């Protein structure tokens, strides 16, 4: 006698098996939705106030540069390779004009200003044209819109020149 015949002759077994499968599927769905292995949205980022020699975690919503213990702090992007030792890949900040506009838009949105349109293409353009990057130790900041120069700064490789073990380092 096959499985189909057994299930047809025993509706209670069929109901129990079906209910078990549905229960397992629901448990799996709930686990995924509640955060079992879901993506965690970062709330912190790394910043430095000494050109990348040291770094600290702070609110990801801060608009660099900002004052930190009397020094100007900028965003720092950390990576690690096979050896697991974090290193500073590059630094990032906003121009004074862009910083002012970004903070203004965020404040208006936070206060629920109905006359403020949601961030759109102009805001995205500001995020591109008003951001500067540099390698630690470099004297000159490069506008991100200077794509050729900026891409040489933001292209990250391990000290051995490889990229296969390269991983970003995020605050906990």
Buried (B, 14 or more C-beta within 10 A) or exposed (E): EEEEEEBEEEEEEEEEEEEEEEEEEEEEEEEEEEEEEEEEEEEBBBBBBEBBEEBBEBEBEBBBBBEBEEEEBBBBBBBBBEEEEBBBBBBBBBBEEBBEBBBEBBEBEEEEEEEEEEBEEEBEEBBBEBBBBBBBEEEEBBBBEEEEBBEEBBEBEBEEEEEEEBEEBEBE
